[in-house]
Amino acid sequence: MATYGIVAASSLFFCSKAVFVKLAFRYQMDAVTVLALRMAMALPFFLIGGWLDARKNPRPISRKDWGMLALLGFFGWYLSSVVNFMGLEHVSVGLERMILYTYPSIVILGSVLFFKKPLRFVVVAAMAVSYVGIIIGYQAEAATSSSETLYGALLVFASAVSYAVFVMLSGQVVSRIGPIRFTSCVVGFSAIFVLIHFCLTHPPSLLINLSPGAYGCGIALAIAGTVIPSYLFGIGLKRAGSQAFAIIGMVGPLGTVFLGWFILGEALNLTQILGLLLTLAGGLAVSLLKDKPVSEATMRPEKAKVMRDASQS
């Protein structure tokens, strides 16, 4: 039971990020400012974790891996987060979670296109169910909100694509340098990208002249929405395994929809719930089926997935 609690807590904390972002917007901060505040406050914790891991397991990092870490920091924590936060300015947290939950299907398509991996019909069917759910959820929200819903949905989908690129490229790097140092380095690079972006588009002094409420949202976003779930994720995945993690992790998106309704007052109707359930069912099926071999001839050992869901950015 303790393991299941850790997994559920990890998913809920990760998904709570969207709620904290929405709350931060109420303090007249835009997406880039909120993201800069998040990274500035979360970075020290990850750097300490990376430093402790490097002392415990000293392993040199090659120039090639440093380059990959910078690239992964750009796609996985910078670009994905920027467009995700921008999308949250226009869509509900429920629709945002729904769209982000399609990233496993994007990973599958990328693996087929770029790595020539086989694609089974049952996986295609699961992907179709997931996207039908998004269409239903989008139509339900677009009918009750502004015309900006489409723009926000496209931004969130771009976030899912960027994160899928991160997932496809991260596996071998994680196995070489370890998950803790990997996360610390990726977050470090992404923080540099975020802060450069912020300084180019905003007065740098803005970050030290925010209201107490804005800083409170930033602390909650950094600690509860970033640091805690990142470490719980690794513990939970190691104890529960990837399949159990995928199933129990569904509590996160469902909890986010409830928090959006309870805390933010976002509208919720049966059509949106139906769309969410279809998307979650399709995404879960893809997650459970994507690593199963097509035949004995194509069997490969399952790769470690410790950092694949770290994020979202």
N, C-alpha and C positions, 0 to 999 in steps of 0.2 A: 504493500500500500504506500509506503514511503516513496518508492520509486515512481509510482504513478502520480503521486502528489508533486514530485519534483518536475516531472514531464508536463503536467497540467499547468503548474506555476510558470514554467519557462514559456509556454505558449501564450498564457494569459498576459504575462508581463511584456513579452515582445509585441503582442497585438495592442496593448494599452498605449503604445507609442502614438498611434493615430489620435487617440482621445486627448493626450497631453498636447499634441501639436495643435489640435482644434482649440483647446483652451488657451494656448499661447497666442493664437491669432486674435483673441479678444483683447489683448493688450497692445493692439496696433503694431504688431510685428509682422513682417512679411516672411515668406518661406525661407529665404536665404539667411535672414537674421536669426530665425528660430533654429535653423540647422547649425549655424556658426556657434550659437550659444550651447547647443547640445554637444557638439564636438569639443569645444573648449573645456566644458565641464567633465566630459567622460574620458578625455584623453589621458589625464594623469593616472587614472586607475588601470588603464590598459598598459601604459608604459611601465608601471610598477610590476604588473603581472608578467610582462615580457622580460623585465630585468631579473626578476626572481627565477623565472624559468631558464634564462640564459646562464645564471649562476649554477643552477641545479643540473642542467644538461647542456654544457658548452658544446655547441656545434657551429662551425663556421658557415656563413651564408655566402654562396658564390655570387659573382657579379650578375650572372644570368638570373638567379633567383631574386636578387634585389630589383632587377628590372621587372620581373614578373610581379613582385609584390607591389611595386609602384603602379603597374597596369591594373592589377586587381583592386588596389585602393581607389583608383579612378572609377572603375566600372561598378564595383560592389558596394562601396560606402559613400562615394561622392556623387557620381552621376545618378545612380539609382535613387539616392536620398533626395537630391535636389528636385528632380522631376516628380518624385512621390510627394514631397511637401508642397510643391506648387499645385499638384493635382488636388490635394486635400483642401486647397482654397476654394475649390469648385464642386466637390462631390462629398457625399456623406462618408463616414468611416465604414459603414456597412458595405457600400459599393466599392470602396477602396480595397477592403480586405478580400472581397469577392474577386476583383480583377487580379490582385497580387497572387491569389491562390492558383492562378493558371501557370505560374512559372515552371512547375514540373513538366507541363506539356510543351513549353517552349524549349526546355532543355532536351526533351525527346526529339523535337523537330531539328534542333541544332545538331544533335548527335547523328541523326540520319543524314543531314545535308553535308556536314563537314567531316564526320568520322566514319561515314558509311556503315553505321550500325543498322541492324534489321529492325523493321517496324511491324508489329503484329496488329491484326484487325481489332482484337479486343482492346488494345491500348488506344487505337484510333477512335473506337466507340466511346471509351471513357473520356477522351479529350472532347469529343463532340457534345457529350452530356454537360461537361464543364462550361463550354462556351454557350450552349443554349441557356444555361442558368444565368450567365452574365447578361445575355440579351434580355432575358425576362426582368432581371433586377434593374438593368439600365432603363428599360422602358417604363418601369414602375416609378423610378426616381425622376426621369425626364418629364413625366406627366405632371409632377407636383413641384418641380423646381425650375430654375432659369435655364435658358438656352446654353449656358456655360457648362452644363453637365457633360456634353460630348467632349468639349475641350479638356475638362478635368479627367474624364475617363481615358482619353488618349494619352495624357501625361502619365497617369498611373500605369497604363499598359506599357509605356516606354520604360517605366521603372522596372516592371516585371521582366522585360526583355534584357535590360542592362544587368539585372541581378542574375538572370539565366546565363549570361555570358560569364559572369563571375563564377557561377557554379561549375560550368563546363571547364574552365581554365584552372580552377583552384586545387583539384584533387591531388595531383602529383606534388605540387609545392607544399601542401599541408603534410603529406607523408614524409617529405624530406626534412622539414625544419620543425615540425610539431605544431599542434593546433594553437597552443597558447602564444608562442612567439609569432606564429603566422597572423593571428588576430591582432596582436599588438602592433606589428609592422604595418599591416594593411590599414588599421585605424590611424596610425601615425601619418602615413602618406595621405590618406583621405582627409585628415584634419588640415594638412598643409594646403591641399586643393581647395577645401571649403573656405579656409581663412583668406587665401589669395582671392578667391571669388568674392568674398564679402568685402575685402578692402578695395577691390576694383569697382565695386558697385555701391558701397555705402561708406560714410565717414567711419573710420576705425573707432573713434571715441564713442560711437553709438552703443557698443557693447558694455560700456561702463556707466552708461547714463539711462539704464532701463528702470522701470518701476519694480518695487519689491515683488509684486504679483508675477511679473514677467520672469524674474529670477527664480521664483518658486516653481514655475512651470518648467524652466530650464533644468533645475535640479531634479525634478521628478522625471523629466524626459531622459536625462543623462543616467540617473541611477536606476530607477524602476523600469524605464523603457529601453535601456541599452546595456549597462554593466551587469546588473543582476541576471537578466535572462541569458546573456552570453555565457556566463559560467554555469548556470543551471542547465543550459542546453547540453553542454559537453558531458556533465554528470548524468543527466537523464538519458541521453542517447547511449552512453556506455553501459548503463544498467539495464535499460529496457529493450535495446535493440531498435533497428530502424523501422520495422513494421509496427511494433507496438507504439513507438514514438509517433508515427504518422497517424495512427488511429486516435490515441489519446490527445494528440496535438490539435485535433479538430475543435477542442473546447475553446481554443484561443479565438478564432474567427467568430464563433457563436457568442462568446463572451464580449467581444468587441461590439457586436451589434446591440447587445443588451446595454453595455455601457454608453454607447452612442445615444440610445433612447433614454436611459435613466439620467445620465449626467448632462448630455448636450441637448436633450429634448428633440432629437432627430425623429422624423416620422418613420413609422414602421407599419406595414400592412401585410396581408397574407400573400400578395403577389411577390413582394420583396423577399419574404421568408422562403417561398417556393424557389425563387431564383437562387438564393443563398444555399439552400439545401442541395439543389442540383449541382451547383458549382463545387461545393465541398465534396459531394459524393464522387463527382468526376475527377476532381483533383486527388482525392484519396485513392481512388482506383488506379490512377496513373502512377502515384507514388509507390503503391504496392506491387504493381505489375511490371514497371519499367525495367527492373533488374532481373526478372525471371528469364531464363534462357529460352530461345526459340526451339532448340534441340540440343542433344548432348554434344553435338559437334561445335556448337557455338557457346558452350558454357564458359563463363569466366568467373573468377572469384569476385564477390561483392566488394566494391571499393569503400573505404572509410568515408563516412558522410559527416564527420564531426562539425565542420564549419559551414556546411552547405546552406543551412537555414539561418545563419547568423544575421542578421539584419536589417532589412527592409525597412530596411531603409528607411 
